[in-house]
């Protein structure tokens, strides 16, 4: 599924958004992705889109430390959690975006998600929110992914 997410970003970022999910699904089939992966990606993306409108407050006002629950500890590696908290502490993502990224990472139902994969999840959440992305943030989120694909 991560290949599909990267494909979406690379193919549609400049356009500002990807096509409607039914059209997108057909385009992914034409690009050669497997039906199971496409179905999984479409479910994940649909949940991310639904989450923007109803599942999160417009702002969180907690001031303490963010503790991770058992499902989050299982799903996200220590290094990836550290990256995520650091990204939030440096003001690159809001508290709401932090929660959205954690939610989407857990929804992947993977064990110990790596930093590179978490960066892609973060990028997709920010892009889906149609937030103006700082070029330096994009570079930070993409650099290891691009390097890993080259090798």
C-alpha positions as CSV (number, residue, x, y, z in Angstrom):
1,X,0.0,0.0,0.0
2,X,2.9,2.4,0.7
3,X,3.8,2.2,-3.0
4,X,0.3,3.4,-3.9
5,X,0.5,6.3,-1.4
6,X,3.9,7.4,-2.9
7,X,2.5,7.1,-6.4
8,X,-0.5,9.3,-5.4
9,X,1.8,12.0,-4.0
10,X,4.2,11.9,-6.9
11,X,1.4,11.9,-9.5
12,X,-1.1,14.3,-8.1
13,X,0.7,16.6,-5.7
14,X,1.1,19.4,-8.2
15,X,-2.6,19.1,-9.1
16,X,-3.4,19.8,-5.5
17,X,-5.6,16.7,-5.0
18,X,-6.1,13.2,-6.4
19,X,-9.2,12.3,-8.4
20,X,-12.4,10.9,-6.8
21,X,-11.9,7.5,-5.3
22,X,-13.7,5.5,-8.0
23,X,-11.8,7.2,-10.8
24,X,-8.6,6.9,-8.8
25,X,-9.1,3.2,-8.3
26,X,-9.3,2.7,-12.1
27,X,-6.2,4.8,-12.6
28,X,-4.3,2.6,-10.1
29,X,-5.5,-0.6,-11.9
30,X,-4.2,1.0,-15.2
31,X,-0.9,1.8,-13.4
32,X,-0.4,-1.9,-12.6
33,X,-1.2,-2.1,-8.9
34,X,-2.9,-5.2,-7.4
35,X,-6.6,-5.2,-6.6
36,X,-6.0,-6.1,-3.0
37,X,-3.5,-3.3,-2.5
38,X,-5.9,-0.8,-4.3
39,X,-8.8,-1.9,-2.1
40,X,-6.8,-1.5,1.1
41,X,-5.5,1.9,0.0
42,X,-8.9,3.2,-1.0
43,X,-10.4,2.1,2.4
44,X,-7.5,3.9,4.2
45,X,-7.8,7.1,2.1
46,X,-11.6,7.1,2.5
47,X,-11.2,6.9,6.3
48,X,-8.7,9.7,6.2
49,X,-11.0,11.9,4.2
50,X,-13.9,11.2,6.5
51,X,-11.8,11.9,9.6
52,X,-11.0,15.4,8.4
53,X,-14.6,16.5,8.7
54,X,-16.1,14.8,11.8
55,X,-13.6,12.8,13.8
56,X,-11.3,15.5,15.2
57,X,-11.8,18.8,17.0
58,X,-10.7,21.9,15.1
59,X,-8.1,22.4,17.9
60,X,-6.9,20.5,20.9
61,X,-5.9,22.4,24.0
62,X,-4.0,19.9,26.1
63,X,-0.7,21.2,27.3
64,X,1.0,18.1,28.8
65,X,3.0,15.4,27.2
66,X,1.4,13.1,24.6
67,X,1.5,9.5,25.9
68,X,1.0,6.6,23.5
69,X,-1.5,3.8,24.2
70,X,-0.8,0.1,23.7
71,X,-2.1,0.0,20.1
72,X,0.0,3.0,19.2
73,X,3.1,1.6,20.8
74,X,2.5,-1.6,18.9
75,X,2.0,0.1,15.5
76,X,4.6,2.8,15.6
77,X,8.3,2.2,16.2
78,X,10.1,4.1,19.0
79,X,12.2,6.0,16.4
80,X,9.1,6.9,14.4
81,X,7.3,8.1,17.6
82,X,10.3,10.2,18.4
83,X,10.3,11.7,14.9
84,X,6.5,12.5,15.2
85,X,6.8,14.2,18.6
86,X,9.8,16.2,17.4
87,X,7.9,17.3,14.3
88,X,5.1,18.5,16.5
89,X,7.3,20.2,19.0
90,X,9.1,22.1,16.3
91,X,5.7,23.4,15.1
92,X,5.7,21.6,11.8
93,X,2.4,19.8,12.6
94,X,-0.4,20.9,14.9
95,X,-1.9,18.8,17.7
96,X,-4.8,17.9,15.5
97,X,-2.5,16.8,12.7
98,X,-0.4,14.8,15.2
99,X,-3.5,12.9,16.3
100,X,-4.6,12.3,12.7
101,X,-1.2,10.9,11.8
102,X,-1.2,8.6,14.8
103,X,-4.7,7.5,13.9
104,X,-3.8,6.8,10.2
105,X,-0.6,5.0,11.3
106,X,-2.5,2.7,13.7
107,X,-5.2,2.1,11.0
108,X,-2.4,0.5,8.8
109,X,-2.4,-2.4,11.2
110,X,1.3,-2.9,10.9
111,X,3.8,-3.6,13.6
112,X,6.5,-1.1,14.4
113,X,6.0,1.3,11.5
114,X,9.4,2.7,10.4
115,X,10.2,6.4,10.3
116,X,10.1,6.4,6.5
117,X,6.6,5.0,6.4
118,X,5.4,7.3,9.1
119,X,6.8,10.2,7.1
120,X,4.7,9.1,4.1
121,X,1.6,8.9,6.4
122,X,2.3,12.4,7.7
123,X,2.7,13.7,4.2
124,X,-0.6,12.2,3.1
125,X,-2.4,13.6,6.1
126,X,-1.1,17.1,5.6
127,X,-1.8,16.9,1.8
128,X,-5.3,15.6,2.4
129,X,-6.0,18.5,4.8
130,X,-5.1,20.8,1.8
131,X,-2.6,22.5,4.0
132,X,0.0,24.8,2.4
133,X,3.2,22.6,2.8
134,X,6.5,24.3,3.5
135,X,9.0,23.1,0.9
136,X,11.5,22.3,3.7
137,X,8.9,20.1,5.4
138,X,8.2,18.3,2.1
139,X,12.0,17.8,1.6
140,X,12.3,16.4,5.2
141,X,9.4,14.1,4.7
142,X,10.5,12.9,1.2
143,X,14.3,12.7,1.4
144,X,14.7,9.2,2.9
145,X,11.8,7.8,0.8
146,X,13.4,9.0,-2.4
147,X,16.8,7.8,-1.4
148,X,15.4,4.4,-0.5
149,X,13.7,4.0,-3.9
150,X,16.9,4.8,-5.7
151,X,18.9,2.0,-4.2
